[in-house]
Amino acid sequence: MPKKNTSSSKQSSQKAAAAVPLIDNSLVIQRRLFWILSIAAFLLFAPTIGHGFVLDDLAVIENNKFVQEGFGGIPDLFSTFYWKGFWDANAGLYRPLSMVMFAIEWAISPNNPALHHFVNVLLYALTIGLLFKLLLKLLPGYSVWVSFAVTLIFMAHPSHTEVVANIKSRDEILCFLFFLLTFLSLLKVRSGKPMDLVKPALLFLACLLSKEAGIMYLPIFGLYFWMMKKETAFSAFRKLVPLIVIAGVWLILHQLVIHSDPTPPIQYTYHDNSLVACENGSRYATGISILGRYLLETVAPFNLSYDYSYNQLPCLSFTSPPVIATLAAVVLLGLVILKTRKSKPEIGFGILFFLISIALVTNIFSLIGTTYANRLIYAPSLGIILSIVLVLFTLFKAEQASKWQSGAVLTSLVVGILFAVQTIQRNKVWESNTTLFTADLENSPNSARVQFNYGVVIMNAAGEGSSANRNQLQLAASSFKKAISIDSLDLNSFTNLGVVEYRLNQFDQSVLYTQKAIALNPKDTSLYGNLGDAYFALKDYRKTVNTLKRVTKWKNATSGHHKRYGISLFNLKRYEEAIAAFKKGLQKYPNDTEMASNLGNTYGAAAKYTEAGQTFEGIYNKDTLNTNALRLMIISYEQAGNREKVAQYGPRLK
């Protein structure tokens, strides 16, 4: 008996000893995969560190007065709505966390986009590592390679370029980062330890302070405990009570900040969200089609664009093929959830994760500030990727595969590599506004904003004056005209088209388009200045006078406006008015030699030779090399009979 026990004991010890390396091996693999994924994420997006400020980076960083105050602006960032440091566009948003980070980074290195980009890339790499860790805990019955495959495909997804490359989208990264940390913290909560819930509650608050959409993670947390952990609904709810309380505190704070500002909330127009232009029934149908588009982009991220505004995604009816296809897809997903709810609830959880987290941005339930955006599937895409990978591993019977050489892993690697190649190309597009606006013209040709932005890029590249590139100006004009054909009320395109036609010496067309811009915005003083300039180029001096008369009364009138107004009066032989016009211009621009010369010439035309001589004398005394002023001064004094002045300055003319 003792021998048998001893033998049995030795065998058990040998088995235990043999089991240890397997566990250690698994941990080593997990650790290695964690670093491989995190480093790969950083390297994939590292090229964006050299990019500049793009799109809304202007509003949240480059020209944001609170951010530019550095540490001193932090109190204002916590106490005001999202856009307050740039403009009074109270969109009902309160996202102080990313703004505070921008302010700190600005204090460290002002006006340095590289630092902001570096932090974005670093945070993204951190989320990838944390996501891998979370998936390992959420999928304990599956191979480590399942979590690796999901994380890899998510990490390389091309749609996430907008989140990383556009600094402004730090709010997306932070919200998802704190969601992951909250989830990991919730999983560590011990039964009967209420204090364990303090940490996840605070982490969830950070998520909400990053972006409002974080509120949709609440039902996802509960869904996990109920659906995957098989807890009762009451038990799942009890775990979420601290998070619900903190969400209530956040909501009160959010509303206090938004409504304490005297600026009323903005009303979205179809320029912000094209669904505003849809009729009620059509609005819901179009929202459903947008859900389908997000679903499609998750699995096939092609033809990505920075903008999908009016009228890239037109209003649809419930009989439109995209709407029918989306409804069919939702029904199919529902059937998959029912089919797998017992055998593989993780698949259904992934589908519901997508549907819940994407719900607020589909415009089905309420209109948001944009029609559609690649960045908005950042977190939701995780759900569909999770479900597809789980189905893939199930088909290959590789749920518990211990090695990477399985069909499921290899297929995932191929998808990850293909996505990464596309992401690398997409990263290049986000280098600057110029590269972005040029590249995405092909992907969103029916967006008036995309056409307008491209026209601006070409117009600025063409330059002004005699050296302007006419071919580029004509290309810019074509783009502005396309924008107008899409949106007949596109004020900015009418305005810029008037400028381009002016530079092309098509002054009649410049007048036409500028008049249409004025009809859309009669309070814009700059438009009247442009119109007056076009009339002046046409030598229609009466219309020039009538237009520029009002312009010269405004503080933003340029010296050119004053001069052209005065010259037009001169050509109409209204000399006294011209004299008054030039004098007024010189009060604002006292060093404008050309305007002073115009005043002298007008005095001469009005037979006020002494005043003319004094005017030219003043010009000459400021610049004794101005022989033309000297000559006109002498002529004027001769006409005035001032021999003393002629004798004084006459010899200098020689």
C-alpha angles and dihedrals in degrees: 000000000000090000092052092049091048091050092048090049091051092049091051091049091050092050091048091048090050091049095054096068090050091056092043089047091053092050091048091052091048091050092049094047090049091057094040092055095043094048092043090053091052094047093046093058099028092101089067090066088081093053125107134232111300135189112323092011082090092062100041100037122359098051100017109122095203093050091048090056088066114200090358091063096055096091090053092048091055094046103044137060122269102270098034096109090059109029143342096263101135100192093166092256126138114181108147100156099073091040091054090051090051090051092051091048090048089052090052095046116002120219092358111138091183092069093050091047091048091054091049092052092045093050091048091053089050092053090052092054092046092047090055090050092049094049090052088058095042093050105041093151094055134079118268086243091068091060089044093052094048092048093045095053092043091049094051097042108133094217089066090067090086090054094053103030096046104069091203089067090071084108090067093050094046094047091051092043092055090044089058092046091048091050093048090048092049090054089058094054111122121216112259094016106110092174089064088071094061093077097051090045092055092045090051090051088056088052091053092046087055096053136347093231088073087085088077090067090072095076089042091059091050092045091056095054092044100040104032104023091041093227122154118265089247092052092049091047092050091057090053097050095097090048091049090050092049089047088055091051090049092049092053091049091046093053094044091055095044096047098037089070114087090222107101118230112272122249112230117235130197087266088067097036120010091207088075085075092055123095115247098264092040090049092062093044091051090048089055090051089052089055087054091049091053089050091050093047090054092060099029110027099186133139092022119185140185090228138036099169129139117002107355090096105037125202113276137196128228089259093058114115095236090054094047091046091051093050090049090050091051091050090049091050089050090053090050090053091052093044095051101032093107105027099038111006089168090075092055090044090057092051093048090046088059096044094047098044094044095045099091095052099048091081089229096114100027137353117256131194096273138042098223137336137185091225091062094072092054097105099021092056088068091071096055092041089052093051095046094048091049090051090048093052090045092053090050090044088232101127090121099028110150095198133054094231095093129115091245094053093044091049090050090050091052091050091047092051093047090049091047092053090052091045091054089055092045091051090061091054091059094057094106142341089265095056092041097048091046098047098045095050087088094048097048105027093151095057111103090204093053091050091048094048091050090049090053091051092051093042092053091046091051093061129203139277127022092330094058116124105243094196091056091046090053090049090051090049090052091052093049090049090052089051090052091048087057096042115022090191096055099135096183094052092050089049096050093041088058089053094047093049089050091054088049088054089243091134097164089055090045090056091048096052095040090053089053090051090051090051088057095045113016092171095065105104094192090065092060089051090054091047092050091050091053092049089049091052088052089051089237092144097173092058090042090055093046091050102040094043089076092040094057089057092063123085093233094060111128127224087253091059092051092048096047091047092051094044091051090053089048092053089050087053091241090138100165091053090046090052090051091047094052092046091053091049092050091053087062097034105028095167096054101119094185092055091048090051089051089053091051092049091049091051088052093049089050089052091245093134098163091054089045091052092048091050094051090043089057090051092049094048089056092048116021090184091066098101093171091061089047092052094047091046091055092047091050093049090048089054090048091050093240099149092170092063092043090052091047097051103022096085091053091063090066 
